[in-house]
Every structure is written in structure tokens, then in C-alpha cells.
Amino acid sequence: VLTIGVFSILNTEMGVIGILPIVASTYNIEISVAGLLVSLFALAVAVSGPILPLLLSKYNRKTIMIISLGTFFICNVISAFAGSFWLVLVARVVPAFLHPVYVSLSFAIASSSVSEKEAPKAVAKVMVGVSAGMVLGVPVMSYIANLFSLEIAMLAFALVNLIALAYLCQLKKKCLMALSSKF
């Protein structure tokens, strides 16, 4: 579940690189302006990375992860149907603030949910999601956008987020059921 979630977030982050020419053409803007989708996403991650994971650490981890993936899903759907580039830009920057929160929680949960000896393996499994999201995001989304449309590519980002969100919600539901049966 953690690996799929990290994959979905990294896929959203990196996948847009391959479709920048299509974004520029669709919204009739310069490619350098379309590049703000990458630059401002990265800036939001850099700004929130040292702050938000620490501030949100006192809240339930799974709830924060569900909120993060839900935000990515909703914002990707908004991006798919946005009538202006500036709305797409806002819809990409908003979830970027939650990117370091989700990734750091994934690593923390992976390492703390197993024995100390097994922690490196668990963290490595989450890293597979990071690597796959970075490596597969650009060519797959570029292929989808070229084959179908920019909207379908953005919805593909949302679909991957939704799959991760569904798995995480199912896991949370099982955990809540297990806790309630003890009382």
C-alpha cells in the first residue's frame, strides 16, 4: 500500500514533464510558462518538506495519508477539466505541499511496522515506488497524452492516486474493525 501510494505521488510529480509541450499547446502558452507546473511543484515540496511532516506528526498517520492521496486525486481531476492554465497550476501546487508528508510517513510506517532487522527491506520496498514513479511517470504519461489527450493523461494521474487511496482506505477500515472488535 505504501509503495503504490508513493508511486502515485511521484508519478503525478514527474509525469507532467513529458507532457509540457502538450500543456503549452493546449493552453496556448510558452513552454517556459508550462514549465511552472514542474518548478512550482518542486518549490512547494521544498518549502513544505522541512515543516509539514513535523507539524502533522501528532495526527493519525493513516488519516493524514488518506487526506494527502485524496487531495492529489481531487486536484488531478480538477487539472483534467481545467479551462485555464492557471487553474491547472494551482491544482498542481496545492497537493505538492503534501508530497513530503506522504513520503516521509510512508518511510516511517514502513520502518516501524516490522522488526528492526526487517526495516531496511521495508524501506526499500517503499523506495521501489519512488523509483518507479520517477522512471515510469514521464514516458507513460507522455504516451497516454499523445495517444489520447491531455485530459486523459491527467485523469490517468488521478486514477493511480485513486487506486492507492482505495487500498489505503481498505487498510484503515480493516484496522478500525480490528480495534472495535477488541472493545
Buried (B, 14 or more C-beta within 10 A) or exposed (E): BBBBBBBBBBBBBBBBBBBBEBBBEBBEBEEEBBBBBBEBBEEBBEEBBEEBBEEBEEEEBBEBBBBBBBBBBBBBBBBBEBEEBEBBBBBBBBBBBBBBBBBBBBBBBBBEEBEEEEBEEBBEBBBBBBEBBBEBBBEBBBBBBBEEBBBBBBBBBBBBBBBBBBBBBEBBEEEEEEEEEEE
